[in-house]
Amino acid sequence: MQHYCGWQPSADVIDALKAEGAWNNDWDASLELLRRHGAELPDRAALIDVFSGFYFGGDPDGDPSQWTGFIGDEPLLVDASFFATLSKRKLRWGFVSGAEPPSARFVLQQRLGLQDPPLIAMGDAPDKPDPTGLIRLAKALGASAEGVQVAYLGDTVADVNTVIQARERWPEQPFVSLAVAPPHLQTAEQAAARDIYEQRLREAGADQVLTTTEAVLHWEGAAG
């Protein structure tokens, strides 16, 4: 937004937009924020190029070692031991992400060191809250077996809505919505804003709001 109109929306503004449950795609969210701000809207393809320049700092389909953008500085919410613990407990796991495939693979494989993790990324399925990607991954991980519970952890209302729509499309399958506030709200200074955000997740239908991503290891459904 700052690139196009000199306005840098606050985290509160972005969180409020995300709370509507319909803006999981960052490109579309950026266009919507520009529209609401009264700015002239750029061509979507041009916006994507600008976004990629900032985020990747290089060719998204090129050598990740040459990327100099924000992607290299994003905080990791967990480390590889988190997934090792899940596997040790005989729990199958995977990812349904709104990120572009090169971005998702870079974070999962190069930064976290995961070996070819199950992944549904942007373009592999319709954007969330459409549940197609979640259902596809769940089936790939064996969810068709009777009584197998599928839990999906996310940090947006769109993630919660994805689970709700998955239940509607596949009512025989038990789905659980786990939610967590995003990293920028995980500080003492943001306690009030975090309370509001977590309440929005509950109102959207989250079955349980966790304190951190790692707290899923202490959730009753993941107990070892």
C-alpha positions in Angstrom: 0.0 0.0 0.0 2.8 2.4 0.9 4.3 1.8 -2.6 1.1 2.8 -4.3 -0.4 5.6 -2.2 2.1 6.3 0.7 -0.2 4.7 3.3 1.0 2.0 5.5 -2.0 0.3 7.2 -1.6 -0.6 10.9 -1.7 -4.2 12.1 -5.1 -3.4 13.6 -6.5 -2.4 10.2 -5.1 -5.6 8.6 -6.4 -7.7 11.4 -9.9 -6.2 11.1 -9.9 -7.0 7.4 -8.8 -10.5 8.0 -11.5 -10.9 10.6 -14.1 -10.6 7.9 -13.1 -14.1 6.8 -12.8 -13.4 3.1 -9.3 -12.0 2.6 -7.0 -15.0 2.9 -5.1 -14.0 -0.3 -2.6 -11.2 0.5 -2.8 -9.8 -3.1 -6.6 -9.5 -2.9 -6.4 -8.1 0.6 -4.0 -5.4 -0.6 -6.3 -4.4 -3.4 -9.2 -4.2 -1.0 -7.3 -2.1 1.4 -6.3 0.3 -1.4 -10.0 0.4 -2.5 -11.2 1.3 0.9 -8.5 3.9 1.3 -9.8 5.6 -1.8 -6.6 5.0 -3.8 -6.4 4.3 -7.5 -6.2 0.5 -8.0 -3.2 -0.9 -9.8 -3.4 -3.8 -12.2 -3.5 -7.0 -10.2 -0.6 -8.5 -12.1 1.5 -5.4 -11.5 0.7 -5.5 -7.8 1.8 -9.1 -7.7 5.1 -8.2 -9.3 5.7 -5.4 -6.7 4.7 -7.8 -3.9 7.1 -10.4 -5.1 9.9 -7.9 -5.3 9.5 -7.0 -1.6 8.7 -10.5 -0.4 11.2 -12.6 -2.4 13.7 -10.0 -3.4 14.4 -12.0 -6.5 12.7 -14.4 -9.0 10.1 -16.5 -7.1 10.9 -19.4 -9.4 14.6 -18.9 -9.2 17.3 -19.9 -6.8 16.1 -19.3 -3.2 19.7 -18.6 -2.1 19.5 -15.5 -4.2 16.4 -14.1 -2.5 17.0 -11.0 -0.5 13.4 -10.1 0.6 11.3 -10.3 3.7 10.9 -14.1 3.3 14.3 -14.7 4.9 13.4 -12.7 8.0 10.0 -14.1 8.8 9.9 -15.6 12.3 9.3 -19.3 12.6 6.5 -20.3 14.9 7.9 -23.8 15.6 11.0 -25.8 14.7 11.5 -29.3 13.2 11.3 -31.0 16.6 7.6 -30.0 16.7 6.8 -32.2 13.7 9.1 -34.9 15.0 7.0 -35.0 18.2 3.8 -35.3 16.2 5.2 -38.1 14.1 6.5 -39.9 17.2 3.0 -39.8 18.5 1.8 -41.5 15.3 0.0 -38.3 14.2 -0.1 -37.4 10.6 0.4 -33.8 9.6 0.6 -31.5 6.6 0.0 -28.0 5.4 -2.8 -26.1 3.7 -1.3 -22.7 3.0 -2.3 -19.6 1.1 1.3 -18.9 0.3 2.8 -19.3 -3.2 4.4 -22.8 -3.6 8.0 -21.4 -3.8 7.4 -19.5 -0.6 5.8 -22.4 1.3 8.5 -24.9 0.1 11.3 -22.5 1.1 10.0 -22.1 4.7 9.1 -25.7 5.2 12.0 -27.4 3.5 15.0 -25.0 3.7 14.2 -23.1 6.9 12.5 -25.8 8.9 14.4 -28.7 7.3 11.3 -30.8 6.6 11.7 -33.5 3.9 9.0 -33.1 1.2 6.1 -32.3 3.6 2.5 -32.8 2.5 1.5 -29.4 1.2 -1.5 -27.8 -0.5 -0.3 -24.3 -1.5 -1.7 -21.4 -3.5 -2.9 -22.6 -6.9 -3.2 -26.3 -5.8 -6.8 -25.6 -4.6 -9.2 -22.7 -4.3 -8.3 -20.1 -1.8 -9.6 -20.6 1.8 -12.2 -20.6 3.2 -13.1 -23.0 0.3 -12.4 -26.3 2.0 -11.2 -28.2 -1.1 -7.6 -28.1 -0.1 -8.2 -29.1 3.5 -10.3 -32.0 2.4 -7.8 -33.1 -0.2 -5.0 -33.1 2.3 -7.1 -34.9 4.9 -7.9 -37.7 2.5 -4.2 -38.0 1.4 -3.3 -38.4 5.1 -5.8 -41.1 5.6 -8.8 -39.3 7.0 -11.3 -41.6 5.2 -10.6 -44.2 7.9 -13.6 -44.4 10.2 -13.3 -42.3 13.4 -10.1 -40.5 12.4 -10.3 -36.9 13.7 -8.9 -34.1 11.6 -7.7 -30.9 13.4 -6.7 -27.8 11.4 -4.7 -25.1 13.2 -4.8 -21.6 11.8 -4.6 -17.9 12.8 -7.3 -16.3 10.8 -11.1 -16.3 10.6 -10.7 -17.7 7.1 -9.0 -20.7 8.6 -11.8 -21.3 11.0 -14.4 -20.9 8.2 -12.5 -23.5 6.2 -13.1 -26.1 8.9 -16.8 -25.1 9.1 -17.2 -25.5 5.4 -15.3 -28.8 5.4 -17.9 -30.1 7.9 -20.7 -29.0 5.6 -19.1 -30.7 2.6 -18.0 -33.9 4.4 -20.4 -34.3 7.3 -19.3 -37.8 8.1 -15.8 -36.7 8.9 -15.0 -35.2 12.3 -13.2 -31.8 11.8 -11.8 -29.7 14.7 -10.9 -26.0 14.4 -7.9 -25.0 16.5 -6.9 -21.4 16.4 -4.1 -19.2 17.6 -3.4 -15.4 17.5 -0.7 -14.4 14.9 2.9 -13.6 16.1 2.5 -9.8 16.1 -0.1 -10.2 18.9 2.1 -12.5 21.0 3.5 -9.8 23.2 2.6 -8.3 26.5 2.0 -4.9 24.9 -0.6 -6.4 22.6 -2.5 -8.3 25.2 -5.7 -6.2 24.8 -5.6 -6.5 21.0 -4.9 -10.2 21.3 -8.0 -10.7 23.5 -10.1 -9.0 20.8 -8.6 -11.1 18.1 -9.1 -14.4 20.0 -12.7 -13.5 20.7 -13.2 -13.0 16.9 -11.8 -16.5 16.4 -14.2 -17.9 18.9 -17.2 -16.1 17.5 -16.3 -17.4 14.0 -16.6 -21.0 15.4 -13.1 -22.1 16.6 -13.4 -25.1 18.8 -10.4 -24.1 20.9 -8.0 -21.1 20.9 -4.5 -22.0 21.8 -1.9 -19.8 23.4 0.8 -20.7 20.9 1.3 -23.0 18.0 3.4 -25.3 20.1 0.5 -25.6 22.5 -1.1 -28.0 20.1 1.2 -30.7 21.6 -0.7 -30.3 24.8 -4.1 -30.4 23.2 -6.0 -33.5 24.2 -6.4 -34.7 20.6 -2.6 -34.7 20.2 -1.7 -36.2 23.6 1.0 -38.8 23.5 
